[in-house]
Amino acid sequence: MAFNVFKNTVLFPIIIGFVLMISCANLSKSKTDINDEMLGQAQHDKTDSISKSIVVGANQIETYLPLLNGKRVGVVANQTSVIFNDRSYTHLVDSLMALNINIKKVFAPEHGFRGTADAGEHVKDDVDTKTNLPLISLHGKNRKPLQQQLEDLDVIIFDIQDVGVRFYTYISTLHYVMEACAEAKIPLIILDRPNPNGHYIDGPTLKIENKSFLGMHPIPLVHGMTIGEYAHMINGEKWLANNQKCDITIIPIKHYTHDSFYSLPIRPSPNLPNDQSIKLYPSLGLFEGTNVNAGRGTEFQFQRYGAPFLDKEVLKFNYTPVSNFGAKNPKHKDVVCYGEDLKDENINGIMTLKWVIKAYKNSTDKSLFFLTSGFTKHAGTDKLQKQIEAGLSEDTIKKTWHDDLKAFKKIRAKYLIYD
């Protein structure tokens, strides 16, 4: 009660801002470290405009702080879990600790808490050197929090920036966190963030027999939902084990619609460095299930593709992947790859198969193209590989998605928070 009275006074936002300002100053070195490791081509000049228009859930600290006071808190977070502050930002964990919230531990998804691990790389449990908090990996020996890891917690916060693509594993982590919370009867607070690919729905729908960590639910490759909306769907469609339901509270985004343009100020993973890579990711991400390199090992990840077995007379652009940040062992490391440069390609609001089809057609040895099971896991269906191998056109293939997409849109409509 005392807190509720206090937060309605003029002093509350002033003190909150002062604490965050001190936190920002104290953490300037760590933030520089993160920038050196993670941001690369991140566009800092856009942070100010974003914070003045779209207001992410994490920034609405006065809304969720009362839910944390006096509680033992766990946080599911990575490098994108920040509170914007004028032209800068502070990490959610650092900010809450500065406000004397009792954070007990941090759960880290794929790529780790500070976001520096390779895609698919197992991340070990650790201790965060900045905060001395225990870090529990959800991309190592277990993908779901263990019940003994939740015994000393009263509430968990989930705050991770997603990009709206089924095989981007943060929504699989969301599923497992919700399931663990339901089993432990621990409430989950989700701080929602915009989906930069949230303005369209496209791609093949996953068939449940192809369920994996790259796709757990029967949804299209591009689902058009925020993390908060997707959590509603997981509950509503009873996708958790034993038809359980997680007690969730969503802190919604202010001034956001699904048509809102949102440029991510922090790359959400090591190999999505800018807006172009995020737009192309739904299409070029399918190459992850093939023997074709999608720009890993270069500075233009998911903005080009190539392989040494593609016909260099047709696909004349070439590059050589090397070991670098986020890709210690990229496909065809230190070998010249032939393909296409797409960094200036104008694409928005669609997922296209044209580059995968073109690459397959121009493979000098087609037996080298598809990996054993990787493509089916990424596509969510074994049908797509068969269609490409049969030489079907993109238009013909896309027509086979129509009924599934229509059905999904009806289901999706029940769980939308934003227009």
C-alpha positions in Angstrom: 0.0 0.0 0.0 2.8 2.4 1.0 4.5 1.7 -2.3 1.3 2.3 -4.3 0.8 5.7 -2.6 4.5 6.6 -3.2 4.5 5.7 -6.9 1.7 8.1 -7.5 3.7 11.1 -6.3 5.9 13.3 -8.5 9.0 11.9 -6.7 8.6 8.3 -8.0 9.6 8.8 -11.7 12.4 11.2 -10.6 13.9 8.7 -8.3 13.5 5.8 -10.8 15.2 7.9 -13.4 18.0 8.9 -11.0 18.6 5.2 -10.1 18.8 4.2 -13.7 21.1 7.1 -14.5 23.5 6.0 -11.7 23.2 2.4 -13.0 24.1 3.6 -16.5 27.1 5.5 -15.2 28.3 2.7 -13.1 28.0 0.2 -16.0 29.4 2.3 -18.8 32.5 0.1 -19.0 30.5 -3.1 -19.1 28.2 -1.6 -21.8 31.3 -0.7 -23.8 32.5 -4.2 -23.5 29.1 -5.5 -24.8 29.2 -3.0 -27.7 32.6 -4.2 -28.7 31.5 -7.8 -28.7 27.9 -7.5 -29.9 26.8 -4.4 -31.5 29.0 -4.1 -34.5 26.7 -2.4 -37.0 24.0 -1.6 -34.5 22.5 1.8 -35.1 22.7 3.7 -31.8 21.3 6.9 -33.4 17.9 5.1 -33.6 17.7 4.4 -29.9 16.5 7.9 -29.1 13.6 7.8 -31.6 12.5 4.4 -30.5 12.4 5.3 -26.9 10.3 8.4 -27.6 7.7 6.5 -29.7 7.4 2.7 -29.0 7.8 2.0 -25.3 8.9 -1.6 -24.6 7.6 -3.5 -21.6 10.9 -3.3 -19.8 10.7 0.5 -19.8 7.4 0.5 -17.9 9.2 -0.3 -14.6 6.6 1.4 -12.5 4.1 -1.2 -13.7 6.0 -4.3 -12.9 8.1 -3.2 -9.9 5.3 -3.7 -7.4 5.1 -7.3 -8.6 8.8 -7.8 -7.7 9.1 -6.1 -4.4 9.7 -8.5 -1.5 10.0 -11.4 -4.0 12.8 -13.7 -4.9 13.2 -13.1 -8.6 14.6 -15.1 -11.5 15.2 -13.5 -14.9 15.4 -15.0 -18.3 17.4 -12.6 -20.3 20.2 -11.9 -22.8 22.0 -8.8 -24.1 18.7 -7.4 -25.6 17.1 -7.2 -22.1 17.6 -3.5 -21.6 15.8 -0.4 -20.4 16.2 2.5 -22.7 17.2 5.8 -21.1 17.4 8.8 -23.4 20.1 7.9 -25.9 21.5 5.1 -23.8 20.3 2.0 -22.0 21.0 -0.2 -19.0 20.6 -3.9 -18.7 17.3 -5.0 -17.0 19.2 -7.1 -14.5 21.6 -4.3 -13.5 18.7 -1.8 -13.2 16.6 -4.0 -11.0 19.5 -4.8 -8.8 20.1 -1.0 -8.4 16.5 -0.8 -7.3 17.2 -3.4 -4.6 15.1 -6.1 -6.3 16.2 -9.5 -4.9 17.4 -11.2 -8.1 18.6 -14.7 -7.3 19.7 -16.0 -10.7 19.6 -15.5 -14.4 18.5 -18.0 -17.0 20.3 -17.6 -20.4 19.0 -18.8 -23.8 20.9 -19.7 -26.9 24.0 -17.5 -27.4 24.2 -16.9 -23.6 23.5 -14.1 -21.3 25.8 -11.6 -22.9 25.0 -13.0 -26.4 28.4 -14.0 -27.6 28.1 -17.8 -28.2 27.8 -19.4 -31.6 24.5 -20.6 -33.0 23.8 -24.0 -31.6 26.8 -23.9 -29.3 26.2 -25.4 -25.8 26.5 -22.8 -23.1 27.7 -23.8 -19.7 26.3 -22.7 -16.3 28.5 -19.9 -15.0 28.6 -16.8 -12.8 28.1 -13.3 -14.4 31.3 -11.3 -13.7 29.4 -8.0 -13.7 26.8 -8.9 -11.1 28.1 -12.2 -9.5 24.8 -13.7 -10.2 24.6 -17.4 -11.0 23.9 -18.0 -14.7 21.9 -21.1 -15.6 22.1 -22.1 -19.3 19.0 -23.0 -21.1 21.0 -24.1 -24.1 23.4 -26.6 -22.5 22.7 -29.8 -20.7 19.1 -28.8 -20.2 16.7 -26.5 -22.2 14.1 -26.4 -19.6 14.7 -25.0 -16.0 14.9 -27.8 -13.5 12.5 -27.8 -10.6 15.3 -27.6 -8.1 16.5 -24.5 -9.9 13.2 -22.9 -9.2 12.8 -23.8 -5.5 14.2 -20.5 -4.2 12.1 -18.3 -6.6 8.8 -16.6 -6.2 8.5 -15.1 -9.6 10.3 -15.1 -13.0 10.7 -12.4 -15.6 11.1 -13.2 -19.3 12.6 -10.4 -21.4 14.2 -11.4 -24.7 14.0 -9.7 -28.1 12.6 -12.0 -30.8 12.5 -11.7 -34.6 9.3 -13.6 -35.4 10.7 -16.7 -37.1 9.8 -20.2 -36.0 13.3 -21.6 -36.0 14.7 -18.7 -34.0 15.0 -20.6 -30.7 13.9 -18.0 -28.2 10.2 -19.0 -28.5 11.2 -22.6 -27.8 12.9 -21.3 -24.7 9.7 -19.4 -23.8 7.7 -22.7 -24.1 10.0 -24.5 -21.7 10.2 -21.6 -19.2 6.4 -21.5 -19.2 6.1 -25.2 -18.7 8.6 -25.2 -15.8 6.8 -22.3 -14.2 3.4 -24.1 -14.6 4.8 -27.2 -12.9 6.3 -25.2 -10.0 3.3 -22.9 -9.8 5.5 -19.8 -10.2 4.1 -16.8 -12.0 5.8 -15.5 -15.1 6.1 -11.8 -16.0 6.7 -11.2 -19.7 8.1 -7.8 -20.7 7.0 -7.6 -24.3 9.0 -6.2 -27.2 8.1 -5.5 -30.9 8.5 -8.2 -33.5 10.5 -6.6 -36.5 8.9 -9.2 -38.8 5.5 -8.9 -37.1 3.7 -7.4 -40.0 3.2 -10.6 -42.0 2.7 -14.3 -41.9 4.3 -16.6 -44.4 6.1 -19.9 -45.0 5.3 -23.6 -44.5 3.5 -24.7 -41.3 5.3 -27.1 -39.0 4.0 -30.7 -39.0 4.1 -32.0 -35.5 6.1 -35.1 -36.4 9.0 -32.7 -37.2 8.9 -31.0 -33.8 12.4 -30.0 -32.4 14.0 -27.1 -30.6 14.0 -25.4 -34.0 10.2 -25.5 -34.0 7.9 -26.9 -31.3 4.4 -25.9 -32.5 2.3 -26.1 -35.6 2.8 -22.6 -36.7 4.1 -21.0 -40.0 7.8 -20.2 -40.4 6.9 -16.5 -40.0 4.2 -16.2 -37.3 3.6 -12.5 -37.0 3.3 -12.4 -33.2 5.2 -10.8 -30.3 6.6 -12.9 -27.5 3.6 -11.8 -25.3 1.1 -12.8 -27.9 2.9 -16.1 -28.5 2.8 -16.9 -24.8 -1.0 -16.4 -24.9 -1.2 -18.8 -27.8 0.9 -21.4 -26.0 -1.5 -21.3 -23.0 -4.6 -21.0 -25.1 -3.8 -23.9 -27.5 -2.7 -26.1 -24.5 0.7 -26.8 -25.9 2.4 -27.2 -22.5 2.8 -30.7 -21.2 -0.2 -32.3 -19.6 -2.4 -29.4 -20.8 -1.0 -27.2 -18.1 -1.4 -23.4 -18.1 1.2 -20.9 -17.0 0.2 -18.0 -14.8 1.5 -15.1 -17.0 1.4 -11.3 -16.7 2.3 -9.5 -19.9 3.6 -5.9 -19.7 2.5 -4.8 -23.2 4.3 -2.4 -25.6 3.0 1.1 -25.8 2.3 2.8 -29.2 2.9 -0.4 -31.1 0.9 -2.1 -33.9 1.9 -5.0 -36.1 2.5 -2.5 -38.9 5.0 -0.4 -36.8 8.5 -0.3 -38.2 11.0 -1.2 -35.5 14.8 -1.1 -35.9 16.5 -3.2 -33.3 19.2 -1.1 -31.5 21.0 -4.2 -30.3 21.6 -7.2 -32.5 19.4 -10.1 -31.1 22.1 -12.7 -31.8 25.6 -12.6 -33.1 24.7 -13.2 -36.7 21.8 -10.8 -37.1 23.7 -7.5 -37.2 21.2 -5.1 -38.8 17.7 -4.5 -40.2 18.6 -6.1 -43.6 19.8 -9.3 -42.1 16.6 -9.5 -40.0 14.4 -9.0 -43.0 16.3 -11.6 -45.0 16.5 -14.1 -42.2 13.2 -15.9 -42.8 14.3 -16.7 -46.3 18.0 -17.2 -45.9 17.6 -19.0 -42.6 16.5 -22.1 -44.6 20.1 -22.4 -45.9 21.0 -23.3 -42.3 19.5 -26.7 -43.1 21.6 -27.1 -46.2 25.3 -27.2 -47.0 25.2 -23.6 -48.2 26.8 -20.8 -46.2 24.5 -17.9 -45.4 27.1 -15.3 -44.7 28.4 -16.7 -41.4 32.1 -16.1 -41.1 31.7 -12.7 -42.8 30.5 -9.2 -41.7 27.3 -9.7 -43.9 25.6 -12.6 -42.1 22.2 -13.4 -43.7 22.8 -10.9 -46.4 24.6 -13.3 -48.8 24.8 -17.0 -49.6 27.3 -19.2 -51.3 29.1 -22.6 -51.5 32.1 -23.9 -53.3 29.8 -26.3 -55.3 27.5 -23.6 -56.7 28.1 -22.8 -60.4 30.5 -19.9 -60.5 29.6 -19.1 -64.2 26.0 -18.3 -63.1 26.6 -17.2 -59.5 29.7 -15.1 -59.9 29.8 -13.3 -56.6 32.3 -14.9 -54.3 33.5 -14.6 -50.7 35.6 -16.7 -48.2 34.1 -17.4 -44.8 36.6 -17.2 -41.9 36.4 -17.8 -38.2 35.0 -14.7 -36.5 32.8 -13.5 -33.7 29.7 -15.6 -33.6 31.0 -18.2 -36.1 34.1 -20.0 -35.0 33.7 -22.7 -37.6 31.4 -21.4 -40.4 30.4 -23.7 -43.2 33.2 -23.9 -45.9 35.6 -22.0 -43.6 38.6 -20.6 -45.6 37.1 -21.9 -48.9 35.9 -19.6 -51.7 32.1 -19.7 -52.0 30.1 -18.7 -55.0 26.6 -17.2 -54.6 24.8 -13.9 -54.4 25.3 -10.6 -52.5 21.9 -9.5 -51.1 22.9 -6.7 -48.8 21.1 -4.1 -51.1 18.1 -6.4 -51.9 14.8 -4.7 -51.3 12.7 -7.1 -49.4 9.9 -6.5 -46.9 6.9 -8.4 -45.8 7.6 -11.6 -47.6 9.4 -14.9 -47.1 10.8 -16.1 -50.4 12.2 -19.4 -51.7 13.8 -18.0 -54.8 17.3 -18.0 -53.5 17.1 -21.6 -52.1 15.6 -22.8 -55.4 18.2 -20.9 -57.4 21.1 -22.3 -55.4 19.8 -25.8 -55.7 19.3 -25.5 -59.5 22.8 -24.2 -59.8 24.5 -26.8 -57.6 27.2 -28.6 -59.6 26.6 -31.7 -57.4 23.1 -31.7 -56.0 23.9 -34.5 -53.6 26.0 -32.0 -51.6 23.1 -29.5 -51.1 20.7 -30.9 -48.5 21.9 -32.0 -45.0 20.4 -35.2 -43.7 17.7 -33.8 -41.4 18.5 -30.2 -41.0 16.4 -28.8 -43.8 13.3 -30.6 -42.6 13.8 -29.3 -39.1 14.1 -25.7 -40.4 11.2 -26.0 -42.9 9.0 -27.9 -40.3 8.0 -30.3 -43.1 9.7 -32.9 -45.3 7.4 -31.8 -48.2 9.4 -28.6 -49.0 12.6 -30.5 -49.8 10.7 -32.9 -52.1 9.1 -30.0 -53.9 12.4 -28.2 -54.5 14.0 -31.4 -55.7 11.1 -32.0 -58.1 11.7 -28.6 -59.7 8.4 -26.9 -58.6 8.2 -23.2 -58.9 8.0 -20.9 -55.9 4.4 -19.9 -56.8 3.4 -23.5 -57.1 5.0 -24.3 -53.7 3.5 -21.3 -52.0 0.0 -22.3 -53.1 0.3 -25.5 -51.1 0.7 -23.4 -47.9 -2.5 -21.4 -48.4 -4.9 -23.5 -46.4 -2.5 -23.9 -43.4 -1.8 -20.1 -43.4 -5.6 -19.3 -43.5 -6.3 -21.7 -40.6 -3.4 -20.2 -38.5 -4.5 -16.7 -39.0 -7.9 -17.5 -37.5 -6.2 -19.1 -34.5 -3.7 -16.2 -34.2 -6.5 -13.6 -34.1 -7.7 -15.0 -30.7 -4.4 -14.1 -29.0 -3.4 -10.7 -30.5 -2.7 -7.9 -28.1 -1.9 -5.3 -30.8 -3.7 -4.2 -34.0 
